Amino acid sequence: MATVTAAESTGPVRPLSALLRNRALGKLLLLAVAAAVLVPLADAQWASGLWPKALTVDLTEPLGTASDWISDNRDSHPLFLYFFGHISNAVVLSVRAVYLLLLALGWAGVTAAAGLIAWRLAGIRLALTAAVSIAVCGLLGMWVPTMQTLALMVVAVAFSVILGGLLGLAAGLSERTYRGLRPVLDTMQVLPAYSYLLPMVMVFGNGVPAAVIATVIYAVPPITRLTALGLRNADAGVMEAVASLGATGRQRLLTARLPLARKELLLGVNQTIMMALSMAVIASVIGAGGLGDRVYQALSSVDVGAALAAGIPIVLLAVVLDRTTGAAGERIGAEPTGSPLLRGWRGWTAVAAVTAVLALAARLSGSLTWPESWTVAIAEPVNTAKDWMVDHIYTGVPVVGGTADWAGHFTSWILDPLRSGLQGMPWWLVLLVVAALAWLIGTWRTALTAVLAMATIGVLGVWKPSLDTLSQVLASVAVTLVLGFAIGIAAARSARVEKLLRPVLDVFQTMPQFVYLIPVVALFMVGRAPAAAAAVVYALPAVVRITTTGLRQVDPAALESARSMGATSLQQLRQVQLPLARPALLLAVNQGVVLVLAVVVIGGLVGGGALGYDVVAGIARGELATGLVAGAAIVCLGLMLDRVTQPTERRKGA
C-alpha cells in the first residue's frame, strides 16, 4: 500500500509570503467595500465633518471640583493624613537625608566616591571618567543643583528597584500575574513622560513628593519586565538539577533563579536609572528643583547659556551612570581582575574608608561645597556665541539660507499644510483611516483599541489641538525615518561608518529629553519647528540602531545566494536585506513614533503649542482640569500611534 505524505494530503504548500499577501489583499478588499458603504452614509449624516458637540463631554467642571476638593481636604481627610501623607513624608525625609549626606561628604568625598564606586564596578578608565565628570559639574558652578538632582535620583531609583523587583518577581513566578501585568506595562511604556506629572500634582501638590512618585511610576516598567524575563528564562537544566536535590521553592529562587538572572536584573537597573534621570529632569516643571529647574527657568527666558551650563552636568551624570552600570553587567561571570586583597568586601571597605578620609579632610578645611574660585562661568560666552549665530547664520546666509529660514520653510511647507489637512478631514474619516491602518498591520482588536483611543480624544473636546500635535508627530517621524533609514543602511554596509557612529549614538541615547531643547532653541529660537527638530534628534539614534541591527542580522546564506546569481549591491539591499529585515524596520518605525511623541509634547515649553502647551499651561496656572484633559489626550494619542505602527502577531494553537 502506498503511503500518502502530509504534503500530498493537504495539497501544494503555499509560501508564507504568499499567504501574507493574500491576507493583506483580503483585508484591502474588505476595507474597499466598507469604505464604499460607510463613507457616503457618514458624509450624509455628518456633512460638516466637525466633531459633534453631542458626543463631547465637558470635564472642566467635575475635574475642577475634584481638584478643589483635594486642595481643601489635603490637610484634613484621613486618606491624605494616613496614606498619601505618610508616603509624602517618607519621600521628603528620604530625599533630605540623601541630600544632607551628599553635602556632608563634601565635594571631595562625593567626587572620590563616584570614582571609587565606578572603579569597583567597571574599572579604572570609567573611574577616571566618573571623577572628572563630577568635578566638571562643580567647575560649571552647578554643584548644589547636581547634588539635589542626585539625591532625588537615588531615592527614586531605590523605590523603583524595590517596587519593580517585587512586581517582576511576581510576574516571573506566576503566569497569571505576568499576563495581567503585560498590558499595563505595555501602556505605561508608550505614555509620554509628561502624562505622569498632572495626576501626581493633583494628589501631592507641586514639590519633591510628586516629582519622586511620578519618576518612580515612569521608571518601574523596565526593571519589572527584565526581572520577569530573567526569572522566566532561567536555564531549565539547572532548575531541574536543583529541584532533584530536594530544594524548596524559596531555595530554588535564592540559589538558582536569581543568580541566573543577574545580567537581566542589572540591565533592568541600568534602564531604570536612565529613565529615572530623564523623568527627574522633566519633573522640574512641578517643583523637583535641581538641574532640571535651572534648565527650565533658563529656557523660559531663552537664556541658552544658563540652560547649557545646567544641561552639561545632566548629560555627564547620564553618561557616567549608564557606562558604570552597563560595564558592571558585562563583567558578571568574568574572571576577577586586580589585586586579590581588594576583591569582595575588602574592596568596598577600602572605598568607604578613602571616601570617609577625604570627606573628613574637606570638612576640616572648611570647604564642603565646591569652591567658588574654581568655577568657570560659561553662560555669558555661550550667549555671545548664540548672538553671533543669530546675527550670521540665523537668517540671510547666501544660497542655503539661515536656520530661521529653514524653520520657517518647514513650518509653512510641511507643518501648516499637514495640520490644515488633518483638521480639515471629517472626524469620521480620521477614525476610518486609523481603523484601516491598525487592522492592516494588526488584528481587529488592534483596530478597535486605536479607534477607541482616537474617539476618546474627540469626546474630551480636544480634537483640534490633538490633530495639531499629530501633525507635528507625523512630520517629525517622516524626517526621522528618512534620515534614520539612510544612516542605518550606511552603518550596516560599512563597519567603519558604524564604528564612527557608535560613540555619537551612545551619547545621544543617554541624554534626557529635556536637554535636546537647548541646542534647537539656540539655532531656531522658539516655535513648532524647533520642537520638531528636537524630536527628530531624540528619536534618530534608536531608529539608526534598530535599522543597522536588523540589516546585519539578515541570513548570510540569502545574501550569498543573491551574490552568486549576479545581483548588484543595490539589488541585494532592495530585494534581500530590506524585505528580510522588515520586522526590525517596523519596530524602528514604532519606536520612532513613540520617541518623537515624547519630545513633541515637551516642545510645548519652546513654543510647540497644541497639547504640550495645554499641559504646561495647566501646571503653571494651576488649571489642573485643562492640563489633565490634555494629558489624557496625549495618552490616547500615544496609544493610537503605538497600535497603528506595531504589528500584532495572531496567536494560533494552544
C-alpha angles and dihedrals in degrees: 000000000000117000121229117223124220091249092054094047095051099038127238115344112236119215117256091243090057091051090050091049091049091048091049090046091052091051091049091051092050091048091050091052092046091049092049090054103035103040096061091044093049092045091052093048099042105024095161093058093215118132105267114251088217088066094050123098117203107217096173095098099044092043091047090049091049091048091050091048091052092048091049096046102035091100099039114028116098091230090063097034098050104026118018090028092057091047091050093048092048091052094047093048092047094049092045092049093051092045092051090048091053091048091047091053089055127208092295094051095046093047092048092046091052092051096043095047090049089049092053093046104034114009140260099302094057089042090061091044091052095047093047092047093053090047091052089056088060092041089059091053093251100113099119095043089047091054090048091052091044092051092051089046094052093051095043093048092047092052091043093052092048095047095039092045092053093047091046091049091053092046092046093053100037125053092198092053090047092053091047094049097043098077090043092053091044090055094044092053092051096051117097114244092245092065091068095059106068099053089052092049089050092055104031103022125227115323146065099316093057091045094050095045092048089049092050093050091047094048099043101081099069096050090045094051096044094045090052090045093051094048094045093048096050112140107275093211093055092046091050091049092051091048091050089058089061098254116165122236091262092048091050090051096047099038102035119011099045095043090049090051096051095112093050090047093052091045087052090052090049093052092044091053092051094047092045091052091049092049094042089059093047090047089068084088088071097043105279091140123199126088094336091059090053090052092046094050092046093050090048089059094036089242098155094178094056091043091053092047089058095036096058094061089049091054092045092051090049094049094047095047093045095048095044098050092039093052091046089056092050092052094056109115094011124123111275116251134199131042116340088224091066099047125111119351092351091066093050090048089054090050091052093046096050091046092050092049093051092045090051091048090052091049093049090050090052093237109116097143123053109283113256091221089062096058127104118209108217098165096087098047091044091052089047089053090047091052089051090051090050090050097045113023103018091082142346098044108154118252098348098048125218133288090263089055091051091049091047094049092047090051098045098037101038116009098043097046091044092050092047091048094051094043090046094054116097111257092238091053090054090053091048092051091048091049092048094049094045093047094047092054098034140004136297089268089057090050092048092051092049094048093047091050091051093044090052088060089058092046089054090057098240099106098129099045089045091055088048089055090044091054091054091048094050093047092047092046091051092054091043093052094046092051095036096050092045093049092041092052091049091050092047092052097044125047090196093057091048091050092051092047097047099080091043092051091045092056094043092050093053096050115102117242094249093062094062090069093065101069094039091054088051092050103034105017110218134330142082095299094060090050089052091047092052090049092052093050092047096050098038099081093055093049092048094049096047092046092049093048093047094051093045092052094058111124107271090213090063091052092046090051091051091049092049089056091055099256114164122234091260092048091051089053096047100038103032116015101040096045093046092045092052095115091053092047091051089050089051089053091050094048091045091054094048094046094045091052091052093058098035087061092049086049086080085084091064101040101285090134124187118079094347091057091049091054093047092045091048091054096041096047097036090244094140093168091061092045095045093051090049090046091051090050090052089052091051092046092051092048092050094048092048093051093046094051103036117077116227117213116219112239113229130187124004 
